[in-house]
Amino acid sequence: MSILPATSTDVGGTPASAQRSTPVHYSDEVIDGRTYHIEVSLVSQDRWRAHVVRTPGVPTAMMPFYGPTASEAARQVSAWLTLAHKTSRAGSTGA
């Protein structure tokens, strides 16, 4: 996982009045042959938020996962994606 500086921008796309630097970690997880890009950011002391990075043009409704460390938050996203793929495969094979 790598740490890159990030600036804060509000949802409307307008730069936030006070730009701040937030630790952000990125990782790629290959699950069932598909690569997912996971972003993890510090939201408060001992609280990290992880989510799958949205690909332009691809809808997503996945909620973020939280953990006390960046690794734990990312692990929760990865575990959920793995479970979702297993459930999807089981449903498509009629098992």
C-alpha positions in Angstrom: 0.0 0.0 0.0 1.4 3.4 -0.9 0.8 6.8 0.8 0.1 9.8 -1.4 -0.9 13.3 -0.4 -4.5 14.3 -1.2 -6.3 17.6 -1.2 -9.8 18.0 0.0 -12.6 18.9 -2.4 -16.2 19.2 -1.6 -18.9 17.0 -3.3 -19.9 19.8 -5.7 -16.4 19.9 -7.1 -15.6 23.3 -5.6 -12.2 23.4 -3.9 -12.5 23.3 -0.1 -11.8 26.7 1.5 -8.9 25.1 3.5 -6.9 22.6 1.5 -5.5 19.9 3.7 -3.2 17.0 3.2 -4.7 13.6 4.1 -2.8 10.3 4.2 -4.3 8.1 1.4 -3.3 4.5 0.7 -4.0 2.8 -2.6 -3.9 -0.9 -3.3 -5.0 -3.2 -6.1 -6.7 -6.5 -5.2 -7.3 -9.2 -7.7 -10.4 -11.1 -6.8 -11.9 -13.8 -9.0 -9.7 -12.6 -11.9 -10.9 -9.0 -11.6 -8.7 -6.1 -10.4 -10.2 -3.8 -7.8 -8.6 -0.5 -6.9 -9.0 0.2 -3.2 -8.5 3.7 -1.6 -8.1 4.1 2.1 -8.0 7.5 3.9 -7.7 8.6 7.4 -10.9 10.2 8.7 -9.9 10.6 12.4 -7.4 9.3 14.8 -7.5 5.5 14.7 -10.3 5.5 12.1 -9.7 4.7 8.4 -12.2 4.5 5.6 -11.7 2.2 2.6 -13.7 1.9 -0.6 -13.4 0.7 -4.1 -12.3 3.5 -6.4 -15.1 4.3 -8.9 -14.2 3.7 -12.6 -15.6 6.4 -14.8 -18.8 5.3 -16.5 -19.2 2.3 -14.2 -21.9 2.7 -11.6 -21.2 1.6 -8.0 -23.3 1.4 -4.9 -20.7 0.0 -2.6 -20.5 1.4 0.9 -17.2 2.3 2.6 -15.7 0.1 5.3 -14.0 1.4 8.4 -11.2 0.1 10.6 -8.7 1.2 13.2 -5.8 0.9 10.6 -5.5 1.4 6.9 -4.7 -2.3 6.4 -7.8 -3.5 8.4 -10.1 -1.2 6.5 -8.7 -2.4 3.2 -8.9 -6.0 4.4 -12.6 -5.6 5.1 -13.3 -4.3 1.6 -11.3 -7.2 0.1 -13.2 -9.8 2.3 -16.6 -8.4 1.3 -15.7 -8.5 -2.4 -14.4 -12.1 -2.1 -17.7 -13.1 -0.4 -19.8 -11.2 -3.0 -17.9 -13.1 -5.8 -18.4 -16.5 -4.1 -22.1 -15.7 -3.7 -22.5 -14.6 -7.3 -20.8 -17.7 -8.6 -22.9 -20.0 -6.4 -26.1 -18.3 -7.6 -25.1 -18.5 -11.3 -24.4 -22.2 -11.1 -27.5 -23.0 -9.3 -25.6 -24.4 -6.3 
